[in-house]
Amino acid sequence: MERIVFGPVPSRRFGKSLGINNIIQPKKCSYSCIYCQIGKTEYYEIERKEFYKPEEIKRQVRKIIESLKDKEIDYISFVSDGEPTIDINLGKEIEILKEFGIKIAVITNSSLIWRNDVRDDLKKADSVSLKIDTVTEETWRKINRPYKKIKLQQILEGIEIFSNEFKGELLTETLFIKNINDCEKEIEKIGDFLKKIKPTIAYIGYPTRPPTEKWVEIPEKEKIDFAYIIFKNKGINVKIIEKKGEEFGFTGNLIEDILSIISVHPMSQKEMEKFLKDNGGSLDLLKDLIDRGEIVEVEYIGEKYYRRIK
Ligand code: SF4
């Protein structure tokens, strides 16, 4: 049985977050974002289907929570190797995981939110983070590279409906890419849309880990600050996602922990070395995983990162 639960990992939005990877590997997504940190989408998917039995996910969550003893977890969050709403059991999983008394979050690319059943599932979560990188068709195709049958207009309408219905914490995440969605016109349009849906917090940022496409560039700091001001002036509660070193939770099996974490969250060399040192591992273990073809070393803005090979 695949390891479905990983972490806790530090999340910029959800504090200490126990991650649920509810999509069976290899990655399945409706998008193939140019900045995706887990690599290109080889298997586009938009049909909802079952990947795991909800009871199996609950069993794995219980096991990890017990192994962490009294360490605190702020959220159980669906952060998948792909898009979590493709999982047809998502709503049932949220329901049964609520029994642990921990808040539930879902991080979605929003691509299936035009569907009633997807919105109904998401409404069961305490917090939902929606990806909104652009509201312009051409830019959407450039950044998110969607599966051909999905339509941006439908998604934006679905987001508006959801924002009116959802009683929990609505977050949005907009990643800016140099020369693609960081011009004034784009920023204004995104801001106007966010103003309509009134998120609790609108996060803005840029890729902080190695992107799928090597040519992806980070915008100048002034552009991010400009977007912040434009959004703020529209009355949006906006926050910039800052890059920072992160600490990961250890559940007792170093190799399994590393593989499950970097399946969805590549670690920098510093983070990896600290994780190994804190939990009794050595660099030999890392070398062994690279030699076995389980993980790969990639460079991004002068730093080394480790990513899972699928
Ligand atoms: S960033 Fe998210 S939505 Fe985009 S391709 Fe990767 S997993 Fe899919």
Boltz pocket constraint, residues with backbone or C-beta under 6 A from the ligand:
constraints:
  - pocket:
      binder: B
      contacts: [[A, 29], [A, 30], [A, 31], [A, 32], [A, 33], [A, 35], [A, 36], [A, 37], [A, 38], [A, 39], [A, 41], [A, 80], [A, 81], [A, 82], [A, 83], [A, 109], [A, 144]]
      max_distance: 6.0
